[in-house]
Structures are given as structure tokens and as C-alpha cells.
Amino acid sequence: MNSWQSMGSAPTDKPILLNVGYPWAVIGQWNEAEQAWTYANLQAQKMETGDVDCWWENEIDKKPLAWHELPEV
């Protein structure tokens, strides 16, 4: 995998991997209306029943740390 690239070179017309400071990468895309990067952040919470409830929250970040192309599948 190539190294992370500066946000100044990030494409704004397709989804990419973002480094937003988590220990993992997130998939994000430029949001023209917000003039910011948008990504989905997985949330999880253990319920009283012992089950785990998972959901996605949309996040907006005006200054991600770096970006990377999505891997080929």
C-alpha cells in the first residue's frame, strides 16, 4: 500500500480513504454543500440483553489529516 497523501491533492469527485485521526481509515467523500469532507463512522453499543447494536453516523470533517485511494477489488 502506498503512503498517505496530503489533503491538498485529494480528489473531490469520488470516494477515498481518509485518515481523520482514528486508528483506522474511513471512507469519505467531499461534500460540496458543506464545503467539507463527509464520512460514515461505525458506532456500537452493548445492550442490556448482551446484544450489540451497531449503526452508522455521518460525520463532517473540514480538516482530515491525509487521504489514500480505495484499494482495487
Residue pairs with C-beta under 8 A, 6 or more apart in sequence:
1 68
1 71
2 68
2 69
4 19
4 65
4 66
4 67
4 68
5 66
5 67
5 68
6 66
7 63
7 64
7 65
7 66
7 67
9 67
10 16
10 30
10 64
10 67
12 29
12 30
12 32
13 30
14 29
15 27
15 28
15 29
15 70
16 27
16 28
16 29
16 67
16 68
16 69
16 70
17 25
17 26
17 27
17 28
17 67
17 68
17 69
17 70
18 25
18 26
18 27
18 28
18 37
18 39
18 61
18 64
18 66
18 67
19 25
19 64
19 65
19 66
19 67
19 68
20 26
20 28
20 37
20 39
20 59
20 61
20 64
20 65
21 65
25 68
26 39
26 40
26 41
26 59
27 39
27 40
27 70
28 37
28 38
28 39
28 61
28 64
29 37
29 38
29 39
30 36
30 37
30 38
31 37
31 38
31 60
34 60
35 62
36 60
36 61
36 62
37 60
37 61
37 62
37 64
38 58
38 59
38 60
38 61
39 58
39 59
39 61
40 56
40 57
40 58
40 59
41 56
41 57
41 58
41 59
42 54
42 55
42 56
43 54
43 55
43 56
43 57
44 52
44 53
44 54
45 52
45 53
46 52
46 53
47 53
